[in-house]
Each structure stands twice: as structure tokens, then as C-alpha cells.
Amino acid sequence: MTALADLARLIRSKNAGPFELTFDIMFDDASTYERVKRSGAVSREAVAARYGVRIDEVKFFFCDHAFAIKASIPRPYFQGDPRDSDGHGGQQYAPLMDIEIP
Amino acid sequence: MPAAEDEIRILSPTGVCGSGFIESSFAKALSQKPYFIGVDAGSTDPGPAYLGSGRMAFPKDAVQRDLRLMLRGARRLGIPLLIGSAGTAGADVQLNLFYELIQELAAADQLKFKLALIHSEQQKPYLRQKLRDGRITPLHPAPEFNEATIDRSEHIVGMMGAEPFMRALEAGADVVLAGRASDTAIFAALPVMRGFPEGIAWHAAKILECGAAAVVNRKTPDCMFAWVRKDHFVVEAPDAGLRCTPQSIASHSLYENADPFKLVECSGTLDLTNSRYEAVNDTAVKVSGSEFIRAPRYTVKLEGAEKVGYQSVLIGSIRDPFIIRQIDDWTARLIEKIHARVKMIYGDRLGAEDYLFNIRIYGKNGTMGPLEPVKEIRSHELCLVFEATAPTQEMASTIAGITRHQALHLPIPEWSGLITAVACPYNHLDRGAVYRFNVNHVVAPDDPYEMFPMELIEINGAAHRRIAA
């Protein structure tokens, strides 16, 4: 088993507009990407579980040309709202880093 | 203009006007004879304060440096300069700030050109009418948007599509200065107007709008260049040290988009499901297969901001393990004390629903809030940020002052006697007005132009004269 963070070139989060958060998990090459994709460990369900949101609230994509996996969820607070803690949404990816890949 | 063009060349100097670009890259790009220069000058990314207050996120001097080079370059080649989302959020006050910068540059360089100013700020009566007509509909997720929201808003702008840019170009504008615009519309307008396939034009626009962000080895904000043709486009950064690869270009559609394959514009959706990416050489990439699906209904996205109140902030930290292990209970007790003190001071003048008191706990869940999966505290110290948001700065400042005193001496059962529980590096800070985004909806206008009135202005050095649009 290997942690996702040790296989990915970059795991990042960012606003997708003021109302959604988006996560990009990007790989250097096709073989690593395919390994993670085929493992099934990174999925809509896994993202929902890691962030405590409903499965139907997660948008989830495999981007074969980019060797990347992408997911988006609604923001818990809209960008800049009084209780929002991350205006750019840039530090929300850590819970994805230790997903175990067989 | 030749009837049968087989190529449109486009220069995007940088991702945001004011973030800078390298002059040698820009000079090389101009030598490749672009048909126009496009630049985006705004975003919601810096937050609601800019749309709310009308200030600009980038410093004026940095913006003017970029504008100066672009304006000189465009006038030297006699090609259009298209600027979207002027002044960060595109409100009228910000559009006017950009207009003043352009007037100063024209006067300094004795430039002569025709300027189109396209407004994107929406009038409240217009929006009320559209709301009553059922022509404003929510995206997901969206805050409640009703007539009270419209009344509370400081500014509401519409995000224009490509059509207002096309109208300005058809009117002979040399420089188009637009309020809030879809970043891609700035770059798609001219190729679409000249009959290039919309899928190719919009996808090229999507890559261009971030400047050189789509390269493998981004060093600093810089230029990007595209050759838009009838069945594909080629993209390459002018700086010889920057490389585009099929992967880097394909990856770019991920950035800041919820859906990497479908990008919604006013007039339809760019669909990248069947896009193909091929290396032309080590630095350039060819893209084909992208499609644009026309929407049955033309829609314009709204962005609005309202004032939440005035805010004061106190920063403090806690090192005592007794307090750390009961931090949730401690903060709950503190909040009760503060509400009681505020009631003592203001009575009915400031009800509990009239102000917000928020505590961020760094070392627990300060960064992720409700999304934080780690529940136990693993740190030997915590940083607390106390925020009071109230109808006036004086009230917010008063609550922050109360907070300092109450937090300092809030007792815990483990100690008897007067304790001092919080380490404060300095007194509270007054932040002024704070804002929130209050709309994530689209309007269905009668046509693509009615929300975006245009002014045409002849500029001749320091002289300027409005002409009929």
C-alpha cells in the first residue's frame, strides 16, 4: 500500500467560483495515473467520506488526457462569508493525501 | 478584412492585468503578428470585499504598467486591445478607475484611438423586474436571492458573454474596456465573429485567459500565444524557456472549474469530452475535437456583494493543557459571557441576532472548519481568533474589547483564583466593513446586449469625446 500523496505529482484544492471547492489529484505519467484509477480507492464515495458530505453532492471525474482525478463539493461556507476560513480554498486537500493505494 | 481567413493569432500577455509579464516575451509575441491582444483584469478569487467596496485587488501602479505596455503594443501594430473585468469586479466605479488609467496613458503617449466602454453593473429596478418575471434562476449551490437581497447589495454585476465584445469590435473600437466579463469571452469574441468553429475558439480562449499558467514550468506570470485555425488551435508560450505539453494543456481545464469537461458560457457550453491534445514540438501543443453546444436560452450570471457589517478581530493563544483539553466548553462559556455583557451594555439597541461573534481555533479546525476530519487536538498550543461583526465599527470594537477582558479571566475548574488564560500579542484590530457574496443566479435577458450598455469615445492624446454608439 502507498499513500496517494507519494504517488501524485500534485494534490491541490481551490475555489471553483465562490460557492464550490474543487480538488485536483495530478500524476506525472499514465502508468501511475492508471494504477490509482484502477485501484478504485479514489472515488466519489471516498471523497464524500473524507469530507463528510453526501455522495450526490460530489462531482467526480477521471481526466485521462491530463493524468488527473478531479472532485468538486459545495463549500461549507461561501467564499468570504463570516465563518469561511479559507478564502481561496487552497488548504482543503490534506484529507486526501493519506488515501491508501494498493 | 480578407473574407477567407484561415488563422487568427491571439496574444494573452498575462493571466490578470496587474500581475505582470516579461517584456521580452511580449516583444516576441508582438513579432508573431497577433490579430488582437486580450487580457482579463478581474476575478472573484480575491473575495467579496472588492465587489462590495469598489476597490481594486491589484495595485493601481502595477495595473498601469501592464496597461501601458499593452496599449503601446496594440497601437503600434494597429490591432484591438480587449480588456475584461476591469478593476477586479467590473462594477462601474472600477470600470471608471481603468478608464482614468487609460486616459492618463493616452495623454502621456499622445495616442489616438476609439474606445468602447461596456458597463456590467446592473440597475436594481431592472433586476427587480427580471425577478418578478421569473427570469432569474439559481445555480447550485446558491444563497437566497429576492428583492431584499437586491436592496441590500452594494453592487451587482452581470458577467458578459462574447457578444458585447463583438458589438464593440463591429463599431470599430480599437480598445474595448469591459466591466465584468467571462474570461474566455474576451478571447473567443473575435474568432467566433469571424466564423471560426466555436468549440475551437472557446477552448483556445480557455487556455489563453490565464496567460502562461498552462505551461509545465511556470516561473512568473507571463504571455501565452495561440494560432486559432478552422479545425484546431496551436498554443505556445513566447518565452523560449516555457514548455506546453499535451498533459499541461489538458490539465488547464481542471483549474478553478468544478467540471473539467463542460464549461458553461452565456451562449452555450464548451464540451471538452472529445478534445485531442498533440505535441507539435517540445513547446507547442495542437488541440482539436473540442465542441461548443449552443444553449437553448441565453443566460447571464450575476455576481453581487452586500455589507455584512463592521468587524473587529482579537488574536490570542493558549498554552495551558487544562484549558486546551476543555477548549470547546471554554469557548461555549465565553460566548455566553459575551452575549450577556453585550446585553448589559447595549440592551435592545443590539440584539443577539444583530451581531456575529465567531471564534476560530487554530490547532483544532481553524483551517478546515466543518470539513476537518481530525477531531482530537494534537497540539500543545492553540491560536484563537475572535471576530466581532456588528452594525457599526464602534459596536464591533466594543465587543472585541469585551472579549479580551472576558477571555483573559474566564475561570476553569482546575484552578482556583484569578487566572489569565489567553496570550495576546497586541490589542484588537478594527477591519472596517466586511462583505459577502449574495447571489449565484443567472438572468435570462431579452438579448445579449441589454445588460451591457456601451459608450464609444474618441481618444486623442489628452482629449476625449463621446460619440454615438
Interface residues (C-beta under 8 A of the other chain):
Chain A: K14 N15 A16 G17 P18 F19 E20 T22 D24 M26 R50 Y51 G52 K59 F61 C63 H65 A66 F67 A68 K70 S72 P74 R75 P76 Y77 F78 Q79 G80 D81 P82 R83 D84 S85 D86 G87 H88 Q91 Q92 A94 P95
Chain B: T44 D45 P46 G47 P48 A49 L139 H140 P141 A142 P143 P246 Q247 A250 S251 S253 L254 Y255 E256 N257 A258 D259 P260 F261 S275 Y277 V308 L356 N358 R360 G366 T367 M368 G369 P370 L371 P373 E387 T389 V434 Y435 R436 F437 N440
